[in-house]
Amino acid sequence: MISRRVGLAAACLTLLGACAGPARQDVDSLSEVGAGETVVVGRIELVPPLRKDEQKIKALNSGTYENRIFLLADVQYRVLVKEPVLADYNGRIEATLGKNFFVRSDRKPFFILGGVLFLDIGGSELNKAYFPGGLKVPIQPGDRAVYIGTLKYHRNEFFEITKVAIEDDYERANAEFKKKFGTKNSLRKALLTPAK
Amino acid sequence: MKHRIGSVFALIALLAGCASGGPERDINDPTNSLVFGYVDMDEAPTSVSYASLMQVAPPTEAPYWSLTVRKGLFYSAYLPAGSYQLSRFGGSGFLAGEHQYNFGRQGNQTALRITKPGIYFLGSFKYKKVSSGLFEQGKFSIDKIDKPAEAELLKRILDEGTDMKTSAWNDKIRARLAQLKR
């Protein structure tokens, strides 16, 4: 019986997208963004950065997890007090560490509830590291694209989070935004704020 | 988010030989540290027959160090400076089959940073089953307990450990025991 339980858990992990509902979609062109939607631009960094040997993903879809953090997001603010369930992954942001992300979102404020980084997947291993949330993405009516900042998670070798900082790296993000979407479009600075 | 819970896997295949022993070192290497602890598995499906520490820093190609395991006592007398935490242990029972108990890598209460050679007691722990959903893998926590105490376990290491009495550890352990008596 236990073997079967493990099998089911592993299958859901492999198909996280199918089991958990979609992530916020990456945007390559503003024509993909609907009337009531906004492009959210930001970046997540680990300090020190993730070493290659710190993550061991032995799964078919390893690219989904390697050097990527899953930001759990919801329009309703809530505090995650236990291990996230699959429903908590709905509408997540899948961010490659150290790179700007450009994702499509409904044009209304939402909250970052926390982050999940898969450290080990495969064999009998399933290890995750969790990162604090409690942050608001302050989207306003009329926003076509917003920059929320670089969220830096300082951590030690045991993945204990020692500091969380939001840094303003607007110039670099805006340059990438203009290159990607054209110089006519503007990116409003709307840095993450504490949820409460 | 609470995440200081390990996971239990029932294994069909035997795992003997899966954990590497870390780099080979001489028992009398002056840079060695002795790291030890105890786990009470009375409430677990099986006892423990193997255990390993993971070296999380500095980076290494062989991060897993096999521990000597004897009736709940686990230890290694060969560890160089670095950061470590319990990674997994396992065992088998006639009815329960083979089980592996994996520890989380974040919030692991056995995390240890060795900056200078010495004797490091991780603590004594008791296995506790944590209820999980029907379709979830088994979970457990390990709670710190007072006994057996450090001195009792050190005496066991001296008495039961291969080569311990004839190595440099004999004097070091006796010195530590004398310190604990004071």
Chai-1 contact restraints between the chains, C-beta under 6 A:
chainA,res_idxA,chainB,res_idxB,connection_type,confidence,min_distance_angstrom,max_distance_angstrom,comment,restraint_id
A,I2,B,A10,contact,1.0,0.0,6.0,A-B,restraint_1
A,I2,B,G138,contact,1.0,0.0,6.0,A-B,restraint_2
A,S3,B,A10,contact,1.0,0.0,6.0,A-B,restraint_3
A,R5,B,F135,contact,1.0,0.0,6.0,A-B,restraint_4
A,R5,B,Q137,contact,1.0,0.0,6.0,A-B,restraint_5
A,V6,B,F9,contact,1.0,0.0,6.0,A-B,restraint_6
A,V6,B,Q137,contact,1.0,0.0,6.0,A-B,restraint_7
A,L8,B,F135,contact,1.0,0.0,6.0,A-B,restraint_8
A,A9,B,Q137,contact,1.0,0.0,6.0,A-B,restraint_9
A,R51,B,P59,contact,1.0,0.0,6.0,A-B,restraint_10
A,D53,B,P59,contact,1.0,0.0,6.0,A-B,restraint_11
A,L80,B,M1,contact,1.0,0.0,6.0,A-B,restraint_12
A,K82,B,K2,contact,1.0,0.0,6.0,A-B,restraint_13
A,L119,B,R105,contact,1.0,0.0,6.0,A-B,restraint_14
A,S124,B,F9,contact,1.0,0.0,6.0,A-B,restraint_15
A,S124,B,Q100,contact,1.0,0.0,6.0,A-B,restraint_16
A,N127,B,R105,contact,1.0,0.0,6.0,A-B,restraint_17
A,A129,B,Q106,contact,1.0,0.0,6.0,A-B,restraint_18
A,Y130,B,M1,contact,1.0,0.0,6.0,A-B,restraint_19
A,Y130,B,H3,contact,1.0,0.0,6.0,A-B,restraint_20
A,E157,B,V56,contact,1.0,0.0,6.0,A-B,restraint_21
A,E157,B,A57,contact,1.0,0.0,6.0,A-B,restraint_22
A,E157,B,S83,contact,1.0,0.0,6.0,A-B,restraint_23
A,F158,B,A111,contact,1.0,0.0,6.0,A-B,restraint_24
A,F159,B,Q106,contact,1.0,0.0,6.0,A-B,restraint_25
